[in-house]
């Protein structure tokens, strides 16, 4: 299983457990922070009303030591509350085709190029170092953000072709990444996330062509895998 996909498995869905720089004061006083409190309230409202998301995904993996950036493109579908579970599908198209589904704590990753199916538990993947993405924060309430991260409002910034509020978050407890930045759209939806790993590598995930609260049949979360695919338990 590729390191990239391990990181996507364990961190794309931590908030879903996942998550992020130091509040000028502290998270406990976030309501007094003016814009920051308003942003978190809007994120919280978006979280409560969210039924589904479909979007294109771009992931940029930057290694500062080598000066290289790997780009991955694909699409995602997300149901936060279907049948009492979270459903996520992530289909990478470039640089290679890979299909991943997460239902609750179970994930499956199929790599057609080598005809292998990886099966495992998201909670077991959390122990590895990694990054995160915007989907992680869709499932986090305001109270969860405040409890787990010190948060700084960095101002307005254009991202993915629109105005966003930029937040910087640092985990309060020991984590496998240093910090992260989050770009939040006016409706409260996180549309971009950048995670600084302990190695100083960064992972940036950008959502585009977003469709919210569309009807998504849970049947799309069933992977089509050939019978002769080799199954590997992770």
KACORTA-V704528 format. One record per residue. N is the residue number from 1. RES is the residue in three letters. PHI is phi in degrees with one decimal (NA if undefined). PSI is psi in radians with two decimals (NA if undefined). Layout:
[[N;RES;PHI;PSI] [N;RES;PHI;PSI]]
This chain:
[[1;UNK;NA;2.29] [2;UNK;-67.3;2.63] [3;UNK;-60.1;-0.65] [4;UNK;-59.4;-0.81] [5;UNK;-71.3;-0.56] [6;UNK;-59.3;-0.75] [7;UNK;-68.1;-0.67] [8;UNK;-64.4;-0.76] [9;UNK;-60.3;-0.84] [10;UNK;-80.0;-0.42] [11;UNK;-114.7;-0.44] [12;UNK;-62.8;-0.36] [13;UNK;-128.7;0.42] [14;UNK;-72.9;-0.44] [15;UNK;-92.7;-0.83] [16;UNK;-7.1;-0.53] [17;UNK;-98.5;NA] [18;UNK;NA;2.92] [19;UNK;164.1;-2.62] [20;UNK;-171.7;NA] [21;UNK;NA;2.04] [22;UNK;-88.4;2.14] [23;UNK;-63.1;2.45] [24;UNK;-59.5;-0.57] [25;UNK;-106.1;-1.84] [26;UNK;-152.8;2.87] [27;UNK;-62.1;-0.48] [28;UNK;-67.0;-0.37] [29;UNK;-106.7;0.38] [30;UNK;-60.6;-0.54] [31;UNK;-65.6;-0.36] [32;UNK;-91.4;0.05] [33;UNK;-88.4;0.19] [34;UNK;66.6;-1.94] [35;UNK;-55.1;-0.69] [36;UNK;-62.6;-0.78] [37;UNK;-61.3;-0.70] [38;UNK;-65.5;-0.69] [39;UNK;-64.7;-0.80] [40;UNK;-63.7;-0.65] [41;UNK;-62.4;-0.72] [42;UNK;-67.8;-0.68] [43;UNK;-62.3;-0.70] [44;UNK;-64.6;-0.74] [45;UNK;-64.2;-0.73] [46;UNK;-61.8;-0.76] [47;UNK;-57.2;-0.78] [48;UNK;-68.5;-0.58] [49;UNK;-90.3;-0.18] [50;UNK;-70.9;2.23] [51;UNK;-110.5;-0.58] [52;UNK;-164.1;2.77] [53;UNK;-142.7;2.39] [54;UNK;-128.3;2.40] [55;UNK;-161.9;2.79] [56;UNK;-82.9;2.59] [57;UNK;-127.3;2.33] [58;UNK;-121.2;2.28] [59;UNK;-121.4;2.23] [60;UNK;-113.0;2.09] [61;UNK;-107.8;1.96] [62;UNK;-110.0;2.24] [63;UNK;-110.3;1.82] [64;UNK;-68.1;-0.48] [65;UNK;-67.9;-0.71] [66;UNK;-90.3;-0.28] [67;UNK;69.2;0.55] [68;UNK;-116.7;2.64] [69;UNK;-133.0;2.11] [70;UNK;-97.1;2.36] [71;UNK;-114.4;2.28] [72;UNK;-122.5;2.39] [73;UNK;-129.6;2.58] [74;UNK;-177.4;-2.67] [75;UNK;-144.1;2.80] [76;UNK;-140.3;2.63] [77;UNK;-129.1;2.46] [78;UNK;-143.5;2.16] [79;UNK;-121.5;1.91] [80;UNK;-77.4;-0.34] [81;UNK;-136.3;0.40] [82;UNK;-74.2;2.19] [83;UNK;51.4;0.62] [84;UNK;76.4;0.14] [85;UNK;-131.7;2.85] [86;UNK;-92.3;2.34] [87;UNK;-118.2;2.25] [88;UNK;-135.5;2.36] [89;UNK;-125.3;2.34] [90;UNK;-131.2;2.08] [91;UNK;-117.1;1.88] [92;UNK;-83.2;2.40] [93;UNK;-109.5;-0.59] [94;UNK;-137.4;2.53] [95;UNK;-76.6;-0.22] [96;UNK;-144.2;2.76] [97;UNK;-80.1;2.19] [98;UNK;-143.8;2.45] [99;UNK;-125.4;2.22] [100;UNK;-129.8;2.45] [101;UNK;-129.1;2.37] [102;UNK;-121.1;2.17] [103;UNK;-126.5;1.93] [104;UNK;64.6;-2.13] [105;UNK;-101.8;0.08] [106;UNK;-102.1;2.38] [107;UNK;-130.3;2.67] [108;UNK;-132.7;2.37] [109;UNK;-128.0;2.11] [110;UNK;-112.7;2.27] [111;UNK;-115.0;1.69] [112;UNK;-58.7;-0.57] [113;UNK;-59.6;-0.56] [114;UNK;-117.3;0.08] [115;UNK;53.7;0.87] [116;UNK;-125.2;2.43] [117;UNK;-114.0;2.12] [118;UNK;-101.3;2.30] [119;UNK;-127.0;2.32] [120;UNK;-166.9;-2.98] [121;UNK;-111.6;2.35] [122;UNK;-61.2;-0.69] [123;UNK;-65.1;-0.47] [124;UNK;-75.8;-0.43] [125;UNK;-80.2;-0.24] [126;UNK;-67.9;-0.36] [127;UNK;-72.4;-0.31] [128;UNK;-83.7;2.72] [129;UNK;-68.7;2.61] [130;UNK;-177.1;-2.95] [131;UNK;-118.6;-2.87] [132;UNK;-149.6;3.11] [133;UNK;-145.4;3.10] [134;UNK;-59.2;-0.58] [135;UNK;-59.1;-0.56] [136;UNK;-57.8;-0.64] [137;UNK;-86.5;-0.21] [138;UNK;-66.3;-0.45] [139;UNK;-99.9;0.17] [140;UNK;-105.4;2.25] [141;UNK;-77.4;2.92] [142;UNK;-57.4;-0.75] [143;UNK;-64.1;-0.65] [144;UNK;-66.3;-0.75] [145;UNK;-60.0;-0.82] [146;UNK;-66.4;-0.62] [147;UNK;-73.1;-0.55] [148;UNK;-104.2;-0.29] [149;UNK;-135.9;2.53] [150;UNK;-85.2;2.32] [151;UNK;-125.8;2.39] [152;UNK;-125.4;2.32] [153;UNK;-86.0;2.11] [154;UNK;-99.7;-0.06] [155;UNK;110.4;-3.05] [156;UNK;-87.2;2.55] [157;UNK;-155.5;2.51] [158;UNK;-76.8;2.30] [159;UNK;-147.9;2.39] [160;UNK;51.9;0.61] [161;UNK;80.9;0.23] [162;UNK;-147.1;2.82] [163;UNK;-69.9;2.38] [164;UNK;-137.5;2.86] [165;UNK;-97.1;2.28] [166;UNK;-101.5;2.21] [167;UNK;-117.3;2.58] [168;UNK;-118.3;2.31] [169;UNK;-128.6;2.48] [170;UNK;-128.4;2.26] [171;UNK;-61.5;2.39] [172;UNK;-71.9;-0.62] [173;UNK;-98.9;2.92] [174;UNK;-57.3;2.36] [175;UNK;-142.3;3.00] [176;UNK;-93.9;0.24] [177;UNK;-143.1;2.77] [178;UNK;-80.7;-0.89] [179;UNK;-164.2;3.10] [180;UNK;-151.6;2.79] [181;UNK;-120.9;2.49] [182;UNK;-131.5;2.31] [183;UNK;-107.5;2.10] [184;UNK;-113.0;2.20] [185;UNK;-72.4;2.84] [186;UNK;-56.4;-0.47] [187;UNK;-80.8;-0.02] [188;UNK;96.6;0.05] [189;UNK;-89.3;2.23] [190;UNK;-70.2;2.13] [191;UNK;-113.1;-0.14] [192;UNK;-153.3;2.47] [193;UNK;-140.2;2.48] [194;UNK;-130.2;2.15] [195;UNK;-112.6;2.27] [196;UNK;-96.1;1.99] [197;UNK;-83.5;2.94] [198;UNK;-61.9;-0.45] [199;UNK;-82.4;-0.05] [200;UNK;74.6;0.06] [201;UNK;-67.5;2.70] [202;UNK;-126.1;2.59] [203;UNK;-125.2;2.15] [204;UNK;-115.7;2.24] [205;UNK;-119.5;2.25] [206;UNK;-123.6;2.25] [207;UNK;-100.4;2.39] [208;UNK;-140.9;2.89] [209;UNK;49.7;0.86] [210;UNK;-78.3;2.32] [211;UNK;-120.9;2.08] [212;UNK;-103.6;2.52] [213;UNK;55.2;0.62] [214;UNK;-86.2;2.75] [215;UNK;-73.9;2.15] [216;UNK;-123.7;2.13] [217;UNK;-76.9;2.31] [218;UNK;-62.7;-0.25] [219;UNK;-64.6;-0.38] [220;UNK;-71.6;-0.18] [221;UNK;-90.4;0.17] [222;UNK;-95.5;2.07] [223;UNK;-74.1;2.43] [224;UNK;-92.5;1.87] [225;UNK;-125.4;2.26] [226;UNK;-59.4;2.58] [227;UNK;-62.2;-0.48] [228;UNK;-90.3;0.17] [229;UNK;-68.0;2.48] [230;UNK;-81.4;2.20] [231;UNK;-97.5;2.26] [232;UNK;-123.0;2.13] [233;UNK;-87.2;2.24] [234;UNK;-104.3;NA]]
